[in-house]
Amino acid sequence: MNYLIMEDFSGQPVPFIFPRRVDHADMREQLPYGLALSCGHLELGPQGFTCSGGNNNLGLKARPEEDTAIITEALRQRSR
C-alpha cells in the first residue's frame, strides 16, 4: 500500500493509506489538508507495519519510525 501523512487543521498528523496503483501526487491533490509531512510505501509483516520510500514528485520521504508509529496508532483496536 501507499501512504501519505498529512497535517490536519489542528496540526495533528493524519495518515491516508491507499493502493499502490494510485500515485502519491494524485492522492495529494484529492486531500483537503494543507501540509503533506511524508509519504511512502506501507507493508504489514510479522513484526507489524514498516514504512519506506517516498515520492520525488512531492519532494517527500518516508520517516520510517515516526510514520510507522502514526499509522499503528491510527489503526489500533480501541475498546468500545
N, C-alpha and C positions, 0 to 999 in steps of 0.2 A: 504494500500500500504506500501511497504518498501521503505527506502531511505538510501542513503549514501551521505555524504558531503565530497567532495574531494578538495584538494588544486590544482589549475591549475598551469601551468608553470610560471605564473606571480605572484603567491602567493595569488590569489583570491579564495574564497570558491565557489564551483560549486556543485549544488545538482543533484543527479541522483535518479529518482523515478521509481520503478519497482514493479511488482506484488508480493504479499506475498509468492506465491509458489516458487519464486526464492530466494535462500539463500543469505544472505549478503556476505558471503565468496566467493560464486560462482560468484556473480556480481563483487566483488572487483577484482578478477582475470582477468576479461574482460576489465577493465578500464586502459587506458594508463597513468594515473596520478600517481605520486609517493606517496603522503601522504594522507591517509584517516583521516579525522578530527573527524567524528562522524557518527553514524548510528542509525536507529531505525524504528519505525512504524509511518506512517502519516495517519491522518484522517481529513476529512472535516466535520465540524459541523456547527451549526447555527452561532457561533462566529468566524468562519474561520478555519484555519488549526491548528492542535495540533500535536506535536511530542512527542514520548515517547519510552521507551525501550532501546535496544542496542543489542550487539552481543558479547557473551563471546569468541567465536572463533577468532574474530578480536581484542578483548580487547578494544572495543569502547563502549561508552554510548551515548545516546541522550543528547543533550543540548537543552532542550525544548524551551526556549525563543530565543536563538540565531539561532537554526536550523529553527524554525518557521519563523523568520524574513528573513532568507536567501531564503527559499522556497517561501514565499509570494512575495518577491521582484522579484524572477526569473519568477513567474507566473502572475505577474500583467499585466493588459492590457496596452499596450503602444499606443500612438497616432501614426497614420500612416503618 
